[in-house]
Amino acid sequence: MSVYVVDKHPLMRHAIANLFRKLSFEMTVTEDKSIDDLISLAEVNEFPSLISMDANANVLEDIKRLKEKFPSAFIVVISEQPAAKIENSILLSGAVFYLEKSTPTEKISHVIRNLLSAIYPVKVNSQYKFTKQQIKLLQMVDKGLSNQEIANHLDVKRGSVKVKLYRLYRAIGAKNRIAAVLQAKSSGSW
């Protein structure tokens, strides 16, 4: 697995790269100061599985360029810009997460750990055909709804949601909510 960390600020870039290194020893972590450097380096080395980047003035175009060049790479944007201003645009352009740099380290670690467990090579059932109900359930999970909130929307008990999610994870070989959502999205199911 190859991770590229792009940030124009060397201290922040190094801190994020070290966070990835700390969370998993079985990956190559490369630090770059620009998207152009990343693309040049990745073309001669290993293509990225995951890209962590800062949001600059051209962030939306940069994400589109990266998705065209490395369509299977997951992109996480960690930036000083307030989420309220740009998060939706960034997610719609192809990033899987947006985090503010002011987010506590523990939360950033938690998100990265979950993302790594979701994309780390595991045996998954890539031929799985999601039902409409499963897609609806995963879309609610993707919106960040809790099991209780999902239960309220579906007019079922919270325990029923837990069972449905557990069975879905087992059927597709996902370890958690994030892995299930990413697999459904990558399969083109929605």
N, C-alpha and C positions, 0 to 999 in steps of 0.2 A: 504494500500500500504506500502510495506517495502523496504527501501533503505539501502544498506550497502556501507560504504565508507572505502576503504582500502588504506592506505598509511603508509609507515614506518616512515615518518616524522610527529610527533604529531601535530605540529603547522599547517601544510598544511592539514592534515586529519581533524582537528577540524574546520578549515576555510571552507573547502568544505562541511562538514557536516552541519555547520551553514548556509551556502548558501542554501542547500536543505531545512532546517527547515524554513528559512525566506521565501522561495518561496511557500511553502505549509504547512499548519498546520495539514493536514489530512493524515500524514504519520508517520511511525516509522523510525527514522534514527539511525542506529547503526554504531559505529566506530570500526574498527579493524586494527591491525598492519600487519596482514598477511592473505594470501588467506586460509591457513590451519585453522586459527582461525575463519574466516568467514564461512567456510564449517562446522566446528564443531558447531558453534553457530546457523547457519541456520537450521541444521538438528534437533535441539531440539526446536527452535523457529519458527518464520514465514519465509517461503522461500522468497528470495528477488524478488522484481519486477524489481529493478534496482540496478546495482552495479557500483560504481565509483571506479576506481583503478588506481594506479600508474604503470608505465611501469618499471619493474625490468628486470634483465637478463633473466628470464624465462617467460616473459610476454605472448608469444604466446602459450606456454604450459599451463600457468595459465588460459588464456581465454578459451582454449579448455576444460580444466577440469571443469571450471565453466559452460560452455555451456552443457556439458554432465550431470552435477549434477543438474543444474537449466536451462533447455532448454528454458523456457519462459522468463527468465530474460534478460533485456537489459543491455548491458555493455558499459560504457563510460570510456575511458582511458584519464586521465589528467596527463601529465608527463613533466619533464624538458627536455626530449630528443627532438631534432628538428624533426618536422613533416616529413620533406623530407626524413629522414633516415628510419623511421619505420611505418609511418601512413598506407600505403597500406597494409603491412603485417598484421598489427593489425586489420584493417577493414576486410580483407579477412579471418582472423581467427575467426571472429564472433562479434567483437565490432561494435556498431552503430555510435560511434563518437570517434575522437581523438583530443584532445586539448593540446596545450603546456601550461605549468604553467605560462609562460610569457605572455599569452593572457590576454588582459585587463579584469578586473573583470566584466565589463558591458557585454562583449561578452560572457564570460563563463555563466553569469546569463541568457542571452538571449537564448543560446543553451539549457541550462538546463530547462528553463521555457517552451520552445517549446517542448522539449522531454517529460516533465511531462504532458503537455496538450495532447500530442500524445498518451501516454500510460495510462493516468489516466482512470479509468473505466468509459466508456461512452457506450451508446447504439450504437452499430455498426452493419451493415449488414454483418455478417460473411459468409453468403452464396453467396455473390456477386461474379459473374463470370466476371473477367476483360477481355476486348477485347484486341486484339493485339495492336491496336492503343493506348488504355489507358495504357498498359504496356510500350509501347515505350515512351509515354508522361511522365510517372512516372520515367522511367529510366533516362530521361534527367533531371527531377527534382532532382533525387537522385545524379546526377553528379554535382548538384549545379548551373545548368543553370538558368538564369533569364527568365522571360516570353518572353522578346524580343529575347533572344538567341534561345529559343525553337521555337518561331515564324519564325525566320530566317531559322532554320533547316527544319521546316515543310513547309516552303514557304506559310505561312498564316500571317494574321495580329495579332499583340499582343493582341488585344481585343478578337480575336477568342480563343487564348490560355487561357485567363482569364475565358472565358465562359465555355470552355471545363473542366478546372480544377474545377471551381465552381460547375458545374453539377456533376462531379465525386465525389467531397467531399460530396455533398448532397446525392447522391445515396448510398454511403457506410457509411455515418454517421461520416466522418472525420472532424476534426476542422481546419486542416491546411495541408500544404505540407508534413510535417514530418509524421503526422498521416497517411496520404494516402499512402506514401511510405512504412511505417512500416506495415500497414495492407496488402498491396500487397505482400510484402516479406513474412510475416507470413502465408499468405494463400497458399504459394507455387506457386504463379502465375508466378514467375521468379526465 
